[in-house]
Amino acid sequence: MLPTRISPKRALAIGLGFALLTACSVPEPGTDVHDPYESVNRATHWVNGELDRSALRPASQVYGTLVPGPVRRSVDNVADNLGMPSAVMNKIMQGDIGDAIHNTARFAVNTTLGLLGLFDPASDMGLEARDSGFADTLAVWGASEGAYLVLPVFGPSTERDTAGLVVDILTNPIGTVLGPKLGSQAEDANLDFTIASTLNSRFELTEAIDTILYDSADSYTQLRLFYLDSRRFSLASTSDDATVDLYGDLYEGLYDE
């Protein structure tokens, strides 16, 4: 069901990720926010804001208004389920076999009893998602966070997270497992569910995101603070980037309709 060996494509992508890391800038000692590319980042942030204002936000409002909550929840469940093989692979590379087995069991339950992930019986059985990506793996392996980056479309990131994102995209296990059988249909379906899940997240978090992007005196600084604090907290259990979660209640109320 899940990849058991590293293919040449995956090995090349991992090597590319490490190549990107070798170019990471080094922060000055005691620097909490390392942002040497701020001028370029601010320009990209402005473009992303315009894309959100003109396309993503309106599309999310249409999607959230026309598609009932239970249907949106099922789409999110499928998107999460499609990400489980990648989480398993990364947990193995992190040496966390317990979480790898846990995620494998979750994937098996939701793919079968949950009808390919439309439903989430695994969570009711105590098999909650333990997500992970290659950026998390890099953190476990000791790679530094690097400089803060703002990526076109993708938004806030760091040099380490960007390297992880590149590897995650190029080594998506769904394409590796289902690709030979379904061709491009597997990757197309994965992309479709990811886009729908992104629209739903934007819709559900409209107030919080709008506050940061459109009501802040300096939305760039506010979003940078939010991303770095949240990201460091999420890595607290697997790296030295621990911090206090200042935004723990941001997602409260999701699907409380």
RAMOGI-V777179 format. One record per backbone hydrogen bond with DSSP energy under -1.0 kcal/mol. NH is the residue of the N-H (numbers start at 1). CO is the residue of the C=O. E is the energy in kcal/mol with one decimal. If there is no record, write none. Layout:
nh: [NH & NH]
co: [CO & CO]
e: [E & E]
//
This chain:
nh: [11 & 12 & 13 & 14 & 15 & 16 & 17 & 18 & 19 & 20 & 21 & 22 & 23 & 24 & 31 & 38 & 41 & 42 & 43 & 44 & 45 & 46 & 47 & 48 & 49 & 50 & 51 & 52 & 53 & 54 & 55 & 56 & 57 & 59 & 60 & 61 & 62 & 63 & 64 & 65 & 66 & 67 & 72 & 73 & 74 & 75 & 76 & 77 & 78 & 79 & 80 & 81 & 82 & 84 & 87 & 88 & 89 & 90 & 91 & 92 & 93 & 94 & 95 & 96 & 97 & 100 & 101 & 102 & 103 & 104 & 105 & 106 & 107 & 108 & 109 & 110 & 111 & 112 & 113 & 114 & 115 & 116 & 117 & 118 & 119 & 126 & 127 & 137 & 138 & 139 & 140 & 141 & 142 & 143 & 148 & 149 & 151 & 154 & 155 & 157 & 159 & 160 & 162 & 163 & 164 & 165 & 166 & 167 & 168 & 169 & 170 & 171 & 176 & 177 & 178 & 179 & 182 & 183 & 185 & 188 & 189 & 190 & 191 & 192 & 193 & 194 & 195 & 196 & 197 & 198 & 199 & 200 & 201 & 202 & 203 & 204 & 205 & 206 & 209 & 210 & 211 & 212 & 213 & 214 & 222 & 223 & 224 & 225 & 226 & 227 & 228 & 229 & 230 & 231 & 232 & 233 & 234 & 235 & 236 & 238 & 239 & 246 & 250 & 252 & 254 & 256]
co: [7 & 8 & 9 & 10 & 11 & 12 & 13 & 14 & 15 & 16 & 17 & 18 & 20 & 21 & 28 & 35 & 37 & 38 & 39 & 40 & 41 & 42 & 43 & 44 & 45 & 46 & 47 & 48 & 49 & 50 & 51 & 51 & 52 & 55 & 56 & 57 & 58 & 59 & 60 & 61 & 62 & 63 & 68 & 69 & 70 & 71 & 72 & 73 & 74 & 75 & 76 & 77 & 78 & 81 & 83 & 84 & 85 & 86 & 87 & 88 & 89 & 90 & 92 & 91 & 95 & 96 & 97 & 98 & 99 & 100 & 101 & 102 & 103 & 104 & 105 & 106 & 107 & 108 & 109 & 109 & 112 & 111 & 110 & 115 & 114 & 123 & 122 & 133 & 134 & 135 & 136 & 137 & 139 & 138 & 34 & 157 & 155 & 152 & 151 & 149 & 147 & 145 & 158 & 159 & 160 & 161 & 162 & 163 & 164 & 165 & 166 & 167 & 172 & 173 & 174 & 175 & 178 & 179 & 182 & 184 & 185 & 186 & 187 & 188 & 189 & 190 & 191 & 192 & 193 & 194 & 195 & 196 & 197 & 198 & 199 & 200 & 201 & 203 & 205 & 206 & 207 & 208 & 209 & 210 & 218 & 219 & 220 & 221 & 222 & 223 & 224 & 225 & 226 & 227 & 228 & 229 & 230 & 231 & 233 & 235 & 235 & 244 & 247 & 249 & 251 & 253]
e: [-2.9 & -2.5 & -2.1 & -2.5 & -2.4 & -2.2 & -2.3 & -2.1 & -2.1 & -2.3 & -1.7 & -1.5 & -1.1 & -1.9 & -2.0 & -1.1 & -3.0 & -3.0 & -1.5 & -2.4 & -2.8 & -2.2 & -2.0 & -2.8 & -2.3 & -2.1 & -2.2 & -2.4 & -2.6 & -2.4 & -2.3 & -1.8 & -2.8 & -2.5 & -2.5 & -2.0 & -2.0 & -2.6 & -2.9 & -1.8 & -2.5 & -2.3 & -2.3 & -2.6 & -1.9 & -2.2 & -2.3 & -2.3 & -2.2 & -2.4 & -2.6 & -2.4 & -2.5 & -1.2 & -1.7 & -2.7 & -2.3 & -2.3 & -2.4 & -2.1 & -1.9 & -1.7 & -1.4 & -2.4 & -1.2 & -1.8 & -2.5 & -2.2 & -2.8 & -2.0 & -2.5 & -2.1 & -2.6 & -2.4 & -2.5 & -2.6 & -2.0 & -1.6 & -1.2 & -1.6 & -1.5 & -2.0 & -2.0 & -1.2 & -2.1 & -1.6 & -3.0 & -1.6 & -2.6 & -1.9 & -2.3 & -2.1 & -1.3 & -2.7 & -2.9 & -2.5 & -3.1 & -2.6 & -2.3 & -2.5 & -1.7 & -2.0 & -2.6 & -2.0 & -2.1 & -2.3 & -2.2 & -1.8 & -2.7 & -2.4 & -2.0 & -1.8 & -1.3 & -3.0 & -2.6 & -1.1 & -3.2 & -2.8 & -1.6 & -2.7 & -2.5 & -2.2 & -2.4 & -2.5 & -2.4 & -2.0 & -2.6 & -2.3 & -2.4 & -2.2 & -2.4 & -2.1 & -2.4 & -2.3 & -2.1 & -3.1 & -1.9 & -1.4 & -2.8 & -2.8 & -1.9 & -1.6 & -3.0 & -2.8 & -2.2 & -2.6 & -2.3 & -2.3 & -2.4 & -2.7 & -2.5 & -2.3 & -2.3 & -3.0 & -2.5 & -1.9 & -2.1 & -1.2 & -1.6 & -1.6 & -1.7 & -1.1 & -2.0 & -1.2 & -1.7 & -2.1]
//
